[in-house]
């Protein structure tokens, strides 16, 4: 009887604890983790003011240049504010990336700019703006991915270092070079070779040959040019103007047939 009574009491206690857990909800240990602490710190390195962005006690990037009238520490304060707002809106480490916008490399979070890079900032750490953006994005993403209280795999940067080390290595130079090459506007290349040739100048009004002109253009169009027509006109009845047009006939017709893609680049001072 005592054993049966003890079991009954134990069962009642277990049911009561289970009911309490169901009413209270998820234990505190399983509650959603709060965003890591984001700080902006002003430092002095070799007598120069720099701004350091610190996430959960880990330094992720430093700003050394003044931009837009803001000092490095003021810029870092702005970056920290942007990051706090993004994290409060639900952004995570997976939302951080390096991207190029309007020709300038930047670190973004959910498509919004956190911080931009430039040539001066990049040269200070012997990289390119693209390489610096990827390095900062990697360091920032890794810091956000750490659990609260978890130590970073590498030591945070110490005062005096030019650039904090990322938790993961930055992209290889070949990868950065490939990205930079794709981002830079390609040098214009003509679809076909260009050439020059000399042709007679024909006066449209008088129908006589006045000299020679040098015409430049793609070879397919240049082969169609037979002469250059000279038009004489006045600008506002005050100034005499001479206009030269590459045409595909030796004698000007009632309607000039201009050869597109070619232009007059020189005039000869001798008669034919």
Backbone torsions as a table, in degrees:
resi	resn	phi	psi	omega
1	UNK	NA	-41.8	178.4
2	UNK	-63.2	-37.5	-179.9
3	UNK	-66.6	-42.6	178.7
4	UNK	-63.6	-39.5	178.9
5	UNK	-65.1	-38.8	179.2
6	UNK	-65.0	-39.8	178.8
7	UNK	-65.2	-38.6	179.3
8	UNK	-63.2	-42.6	178.5
9	UNK	-64.2	-42.6	179.5
10	UNK	-62.3	-40.4	178.4
11	UNK	-64.5	-40.4	178.8
12	UNK	-63.5	-41.6	178.6
13	UNK	-63.6	-43.6	-179.2
14	UNK	-62.1	-43.2	-179.6
15	UNK	-64.1	-39.1	-179.1
16	UNK	-65.0	-42.1	179.1
17	UNK	-66.1	-41.3	178.3
18	UNK	-62.6	-40.7	179.1
19	UNK	-64.6	-38.5	-179.9
20	UNK	-66.2	-40.8	179.1
21	UNK	-64.4	-40.1	180.0
22	UNK	-66.1	-35.7	179.9
23	UNK	-73.6	-39.6	-177.2
24	UNK	-72.8	-38.9	179.7
25	UNK	104.8	-154.3	-175.3
26	UNK	-65.8	133.1	177.1
27	UNK	-58.0	156.3	-178.1
28	UNK	-59.1	-35.3	-177.1
29	UNK	-64.0	-24.4	-178.7
30	UNK	-99.7	2.6	-179.9
31	UNK	-64.2	156.3	-178.9
32	UNK	-61.8	132.9	-178.0
33	UNK	-67.6	141.3	177.5
34	UNK	-78.1	153.1	178.8
35	UNK	-59.4	149.0	179.7
36	UNK	-65.5	156.5	-179.8
37	UNK	-72.7	131.0	-179.7
38	UNK	-112.9	125.5	-178.0
39	UNK	-130.0	151.2	172.7
40	UNK	-117.0	122.0	-177.2
41	UNK	-118.9	139.5	175.6
42	UNK	-96.6	128.0	-178.4
43	UNK	-126.1	164.6	172.8
44	UNK	-119.0	119.5	179.2
45	UNK	-123.4	115.8	-177.5
46	UNK	54.2	38.1	178.6
47	UNK	79.8	0.6	-178.6
48	UNK	-107.5	138.3	178.9
49	UNK	-74.9	131.2	174.6
50	UNK	-132.8	158.5	176.9
51	UNK	-115.2	134.9	-178.5
52	UNK	-117.6	130.8	174.9
53	UNK	-96.0	123.3	-175.5
54	UNK	-120.1	129.7	179.3
55	UNK	-121.8	117.7	179.8
56	UNK	57.4	33.6	-179.3
57	UNK	85.4	-1.8	-179.2
58	UNK	-108.1	123.3	177.2
59	UNK	-74.2	127.9	-176.3
60	UNK	-111.1	-26.0	177.9
61	UNK	-161.1	158.9	175.3
62	UNK	-128.2	141.6	174.5
63	UNK	-110.1	128.7	-176.0
64	UNK	-116.7	-8.1	-174.8
65	UNK	-115.3	146.2	173.4
66	UNK	-83.7	137.7	-178.4
67	UNK	-142.4	136.1	176.6
68	UNK	61.5	27.1	-179.7
69	UNK	84.7	3.6	179.5
70	UNK	-106.7	137.7	177.3
71	UNK	-74.0	166.4	178.7
72	UNK	-55.6	-42.2	-179.2
73	UNK	-69.2	-36.1	177.3
74	UNK	-66.9	-39.5	176.7
75	UNK	-61.7	-42.2	-179.5
76	UNK	-64.2	-37.7	177.0
77	UNK	-62.1	-39.9	178.4
78	UNK	-65.4	-43.6	179.5
79	UNK	-61.9	-42.6	179.8
80	UNK	-62.2	-40.6	178.6
81	UNK	-63.7	-41.9	178.0
82	UNK	-62.4	-41.5	-178.7
83	UNK	-67.0	-42.4	178.3
84	UNK	-59.8	-43.9	-179.8
85	UNK	-62.9	-40.6	-179.3
86	UNK	-66.3	-42.2	179.5
87	UNK	-66.5	-37.7	178.3
88	UNK	-65.4	-27.5	179.4
89	UNK	-86.0	2.5	175.6
90	UNK	103.7	6.6	179.3
91	UNK	-67.7	150.1	-179.6
92	UNK	-130.1	-179.3	180.0
93	UNK	-60.1	-31.5	-178.4
94	UNK	-69.7	-15.5	-178.4
95	UNK	-88.0	-2.4	-178.1
96	UNK	-90.9	133.5	178.2
97	UNK	-156.9	161.2	173.4
98	UNK	-98.1	135.0	-178.4
99	UNK	-152.8	164.5	179.5
100	UNK	-109.8	130.3	178.5
101	UNK	-131.7	125.7	179.3
102	UNK	53.5	38.6	177.0
103	UNK	80.9	4.0	-178.0
104	UNK	-123.9	135.1	-179.6
105	UNK	-80.5	143.2	-177.4
106	UNK	-152.3	161.9	170.3
107	UNK	-98.2	127.3	-177.4
108	UNK	-117.7	158.2	171.2
109	UNK	-137.3	118.3	-174.0
110	UNK	55.5	36.8	177.5
111	UNK	84.5	-8.2	178.9
112	UNK	-97.9	142.2	-177.6
113	UNK	-73.1	130.7	171.6
114	UNK	-94.6	-49.9	-176.8
115	UNK	-157.0	145.1	179.1
116	UNK	-105.0	160.7	176.1
117	UNK	-116.3	161.2	177.3
118	UNK	-146.1	175.7	-176.3
119	UNK	-61.6	-43.3	-176.3
120	UNK	-64.4	-47.1	180.0
121	UNK	-62.4	-39.3	-177.9
122	UNK	-71.1	-41.2	-179.0
123	UNK	-64.6	-27.8	179.8
124	UNK	-63.2	-24.8	179.0
125	UNK	-117.6	20.5	173.4
126	UNK	56.8	52.5	175.7
127	UNK	-146.7	-171.3	178.3
128	UNK	-106.4	164.9	175.6
129	UNK	-55.6	-37.6	178.2
130	UNK	-66.3	-45.0	180.0
131	UNK	-62.6	-39.1	179.5
132	UNK	-67.3	-39.2	178.7
133	UNK	-63.1	-43.1	178.7
134	UNK	-65.4	-39.7	-179.8
135	UNK	-65.0	-46.2	179.2
136	UNK	-63.2	-43.4	-179.1
137	UNK	-62.0	-41.0	179.2
138	UNK	-64.4	-45.9	-179.2
139	UNK	-64.1	-42.8	-178.8
140	UNK	-67.4	-43.4	-179.5
141	UNK	-63.0	-42.9	-180.0
142	UNK	-65.5	-37.6	179.1
143	UNK	-66.1	-38.3	179.1
144	UNK	-70.7	-26.7	-177.5
145	UNK	-78.4	-14.8	-179.1
146	UNK	-69.5	141.9	174.8
147	UNK	-70.8	151.8	177.6
148	UNK	-55.1	128.1	179.6
149	UNK	86.5	-8.7	-179.6
150	UNK	-78.7	134.8	-179.0
151	UNK	-78.5	147.4	177.7
152	UNK	-71.3	147.7	179.1
153	UNK	-61.1	-27.0	178.9
154	UNK	-120.9	160.4	-179.5
155	UNK	-70.9	140.7	175.8
156	UNK	-65.2	154.0	-177.8
157	UNK	-63.2	141.9	179.3
158	UNK	-97.6	152.8	176.6
159	UNK	-54.5	131.7	-178.6
160	UNK	111.6	-21.5	175.9
161	UNK	-78.7	145.4	-178.8
162	UNK	-76.3	-35.6	-174.2
163	UNK	-145.5	129.2	178.0
164	UNK	-66.9	149.6	178.9
165	UNK	-82.9	138.7	177.7
166	UNK	-77.0	153.9	178.5
167	UNK	-63.5	-40.1	174.5
168	UNK	-109.4	151.0	-179.3
169	UNK	-62.9	146.0	177.1
170	UNK	-68.0	163.3	179.9
171	UNK	-56.1	149.2	179.2
172	UNK	-61.6	150.6	-179.8
173	UNK	-53.1	-36.2	-179.6
174	UNK	-64.9	-37.2	178.7
175	UNK	-67.6	-44.3	179.3
176	UNK	-63.4	-41.6	179.6
177	UNK	-62.7	-38.6	-179.8
178	UNK	-66.5	-41.8	178.8
179	UNK	-65.3	-43.5	-179.5
180	UNK	-63.5	-39.0	-178.8
181	UNK	-65.6	-38.1	179.0
182	UNK	-69.7	-33.0	-176.5
183	UNK	-75.5	-30.4	-178.0
184	UNK	-73.2	140.8	177.7
185	UNK	-63.4	134.1	-178.1
186	UNK	-70.9	144.1	177.5
187	UNK	-68.3	134.1	-177.1
188	UNK	-67.0	133.8	177.1
189	UNK	-125.5	129.9	179.3
190	UNK	-66.4	148.9	179.6
191	UNK	-69.7	-24.1	178.0
192	UNK	-146.3	162.7	-178.5
193	UNK	-62.7	148.7	175.1
194	UNK	-101.2	154.8	179.4
195	UNK	-147.7	177.4	178.4
196	UNK	-130.5	153.3	170.3
197	UNK	-159.9	158.9	-179.6
198	UNK	-100.4	134.7	179.0
199	UNK	-136.9	159.9	179.5
200	UNK	-70.7	151.0	173.9
201	UNK	-97.7	126.3	-178.8
202	UNK	-114.2	128.0	176.1
203	UNK	-76.0	123.2	-179.0
204	UNK	-67.5	-38.3	-176.4
205	UNK	-76.2	-39.2	-175.3
206	UNK	-101.5	-14.6	177.7
207	UNK	66.7	26.2	179.7
208	UNK	-118.6	159.6	178.5
209	UNK	-85.1	129.6	-174.7
210	UNK	-106.7	-15.4	-176.9
211	UNK	160.9	-151.6	179.9
212	UNK	-130.8	156.9	179.3
213	UNK	-136.8	147.7	176.4
214	UNK	-96.8	128.9	-177.2
215	UNK	-116.1	139.3	179.7
216	UNK	-123.6	144.5	177.9
217	UNK	169.3	177.7	177.4
218	UNK	-61.8	144.9	-171.6
219	UNK	-58.9	-35.7	-179.6
220	UNK	-64.4	-39.0	178.6
221	UNK	-80.1	-35.2	-178.2
222	UNK	-61.5	-33.1	179.3
223	UNK	-66.0	-19.0	-179.9
224	UNK	-85.5	-16.5	-175.9
225	UNK	-75.5	122.6	178.2
226	UNK	-107.9	-25.8	-178.8
227	UNK	-163.0	174.0	174.2
228	UNK	-119.2	123.4	179.5
229	UNK	-87.2	133.0	178.1
230	UNK	-103.4	121.8	177.2
231	UNK	-107.3	134.6	178.7
232	UNK	-110.5	126.8	-178.5
233	UNK	-146.6	177.3	178.8
234	UNK	-122.5	143.7	177.0
235	UNK	-100.3	111.8	-179.5
236	UNK	55.0	32.2	177.3
237	UNK	61.1	19.1	-177.7
238	UNK	-119.4	-40.8	-172.8
239	UNK	-116.7	132.0	176.0
240	UNK	-79.9	130.6	179.7
241	UNK	-121.6	144.7	174.6
242	UNK	-120.3	122.9	-177.8
243	UNK	-111.9	133.2	-177.9
244	UNK	-114.0	126.5	-175.5
245	UNK	-127.4	122.3	174.4
246	UNK	-67.2	128.0	-179.6
247	UNK	-126.2	165.8	-176.5
248	UNK	-101.8	23.6	179.1
249	UNK	-135.8	150.7	178.3
250	UNK	-75.9	-25.7	-179.2
251	UNK	-124.5	126.6	179.8
252	UNK	-58.5	134.1	177.7
253	UNK	-95.5	-178.5	178.8
254	UNK	-62.2	-29.9	176.5
255	UNK	-123.4	120.2	-177.0
256	UNK	-68.8	134.0	177.4
257	UNK	-105.3	91.3	-176.4
258	UNK	-74.4	142.7	175.3
259	UNK	-94.2	112.3	-177.7
260	UNK	-75.3	147.9	178.2
261	UNK	92.6	-8.4	-179.9
262	UNK	-112.5	152.6	-179.9
263	UNK	-143.7	156.8	178.0
264	UNK	-86.0	123.4	-176.5
265	UNK	-114.3	-3.7	179.7
266	UNK	-168.7	155.5	178.5
267	UNK	-124.7	139.7	176.8
268	UNK	-90.4	144.1	-177.0
269	UNK	-100.0	26.2	178.0
270	UNK	-129.9	151.4	-177.5
271	UNK	-88.4	156.1	178.9
272	UNK	-85.3	NA	NA
